[in-house]
């Protein structure tokens, strides 16, 4: 028969082992979730423009990514109008996967596209905390230069 101290040592060992296993599982889950988010971002960064625009006019991309979902019609219309009025690029739509949405804009110079749309994105509550990814080259270029920043 074991002493009462031995039972406590055994119980403490089991508790520490269980806590360690839970920590390992939690870390694996966090790494997996981060990996999946990175995969989506890389997939979106390689997305080509779907519109009928001339290919030489859509060589670079601005991809705005933010948490949430819902009706983005008003901000999409504003972005399309401001890009058309300033003749710097084209709005190509948005995609929502799970709780993450991305909007795609293309033009010959991604920095100019961002300058024009930044005020609209900052004032809208849905996109005010968005992350912006600039693709400075065509999606087939190797390597693709990506710049990521918060609005």
C-alpha positions as CSV (number, residue, x, y, z in Angstrom):
1,X,0.0,0.0,0.0
2,X,1.3,3.4,-0.9
3,X,1.8,6.2,1.6
4,X,-0.4,9.3,1.4
5,X,2.7,11.3,0.3
6,X,3.2,8.9,-2.6
7,X,-0.4,9.4,-3.7
8,X,0.0,13.2,-3.7
9,X,3.2,12.9,-5.7
10,X,1.5,10.6,-8.2
11,X,-1.5,13.0,-8.5
12,X,0.8,16.0,-8.9
13,X,2.7,14.2,-11.7
14,X,-0.5,13.3,-13.5
15,X,-1.7,16.9,-13.2
16,X,1.6,18.3,-14.5
17,X,1.6,15.8,-17.4
18,X,-2.0,16.7,-18.3
19,X,-1.3,20.4,-18.2
20,X,1.8,19.9,-20.4
21,X,-0.3,17.9,-22.9
22,X,-3.0,20.6,-23.0
23,X,-0.3,23.3,-23.5
24,X,1.2,21.3,-26.4
25,X,-2.3,20.9,-28.0
26,X,-3.1,24.6,-27.6
27,X,0.3,25.6,-29.1
28,X,-0.4,23.2,-32.1
29,X,-3.8,24.8,-32.6
30,X,-2.5,28.3,-32.5
31,X,0.3,27.5,-35.0
32,X,-2.2,25.7,-37.3
33,X,-4.6,28.7,-37.2
34,X,-1.8,31.1,-38.0
35,X,-0.6,28.8,-40.8
36,X,-4.1,28.7,-42.3
37,X,-4.4,32.5,-42.2
38,X,-1.0,32.8,-43.9
39,X,-2.1,30.3,-46.6
40,X,-5.2,32.4,-47.3
41,X,-3.2,35.6,-47.5
42,X,-0.7,34.1,-49.9
43,X,-3.6,32.7,-52.0
44,X,-5.2,36.1,-52.1
45,X,-1.9,37.8,-53.0
46,X,-1.6,35.7,-56.1
47,X,-5.1,36.4,-57.3
48,X,-5.3,38.0,-60.7
49,X,-7.8,40.6,-61.7
50,X,-11.1,39.2,-62.9
51,X,-12.3,42.3,-64.7
52,X,-12.3,43.1,-68.5
53,X,-9.4,45.5,-68.0
54,X,-6.2,45.6,-70.1
55,X,-3.6,43.4,-68.4
56,X,-1.0,46.2,-68.5
57,X,-3.3,48.4,-66.4
58,X,-3.6,45.9,-63.6
59,X,-0.1,44.7,-62.9
60,X,-0.1,45.6,-59.2
61,X,-2.6,44.9,-56.5
62,X,-4.0,46.4,-53.2
63,X,-5.6,43.7,-51.0
64,X,-7.5,45.0,-48.0
65,X,-8.1,42.3,-45.4
66,X,-10.3,42.7,-42.3
67,X,-12.3,40.7,-39.8
68,X,-16.1,40.5,-40.3
69,X,-18.6,39.7,-42.9
70,X,-21.8,41.3,-44.2
71,X,-23.0,43.7,-46.8
72,X,-20.1,45.6,-48.3
73,X,-22.0,47.1,-51.2
74,X,-21.8,50.8,-50.1
75,X,-18.1,50.8,-49.5
76,X,-17.5,48.8,-52.7
77,X,-19.4,51.4,-54.7
78,X,-17.4,54.2,-53.1
79,X,-14.1,52.5,-53.8
80,X,-15.0,51.7,-57.4
81,X,-16.1,55.4,-58.0
82,X,-13.0,57.0,-56.5
83,X,-10.7,54.7,-58.4
84,X,-12.5,55.4,-61.7
85,X,-12.7,59.2,-61.1
86,X,-8.9,59.4,-60.3
87,X,-8.0,56.9,-63.2
88,X,-5.5,55.1,-61.0
89,X,-7.0,51.6,-61.0
90,X,-9.9,49.3,-60.8
91,X,-12.0,47.8,-58.0
92,X,-12.4,44.0,-58.6
93,X,-14.7,42.9,-55.8
94,X,-14.5,41.2,-52.4
95,X,-14.4,37.7,-51.0
96,X,-15.4,36.6,-47.5
97,X,-14.1,33.3,-46.1
98,X,-15.3,32.5,-42.6
99,X,-14.9,35.6,-40.5
100,X,-12.4,37.3,-42.8
101,X,-13.1,39.5,-45.8
102,X,-10.7,40.8,-48.5
103,X,-11.3,43.5,-51.1
104,X,-9.2,43.6,-54.3
105,X,-8.1,46.6,-56.2
106,X,-5.7,46.6,-59.2
107,X,-3.7,49.2,-61.1
108,X,-0.4,50.0,-62.7
109,X,0.9,51.4,-59.3
110,X,-0.4,49.9,-56.1
111,X,0.9,52.8,-54.0
112,X,-1.2,55.3,-55.9
113,X,-4.3,53.1,-55.6
114,X,-3.8,53.0,-51.8
115,X,-3.3,56.7,-51.6
116,X,-6.7,57.3,-53.3
117,X,-8.7,54.7,-51.3
118,X,-7.1,55.1,-47.8
119,X,-9.4,57.9,-46.7
120,X,-12.5,55.9,-47.5
121,X,-11.2,52.8,-45.8
122,X,-10.2,54.7,-42.7
123,X,-13.6,56.4,-42.3
124,X,-15.7,53.2,-42.7
125,X,-16.1,51.4,-39.3
126,X,-15.9,48.0,-41.0
127,X,-12.5,48.6,-42.7
128,X,-10.9,51.2,-40.3
129,X,-8.7,48.5,-38.6
130,X,-7.9,46.6,-41.9
131,X,-4.6,45.3,-43.0
132,X,-3.4,46.3,-46.4
133,X,-1.3,44.1,-48.6
134,X,0.5,45.7,-51.6
135,X,1.6,43.4,-54.4
136,X,4.2,45.3,-56.3
137,X,4.3,43.2,-59.4
138,X,2.2,40.8,-61.4
139,X,1.0,37.6,-59.7
140,X,3.3,35.5,-61.9
141,X,6.4,37.5,-61.0
142,X,9.0,35.6,-59.0
143,X,9.5,36.8,-56.3
144,X,6.3,38.8,-55.7
145,X,7.1,41.8,-53.5
146,X,4.5,42.1,-50.7
147,X,4.2,45.1,-48.4
148,X,1.8,44.7,-45.5
149,X,0.7,47.5,-43.2
150,X,-2.2,48.6,-40.9
151,X,-4.4,51.5,-42.1
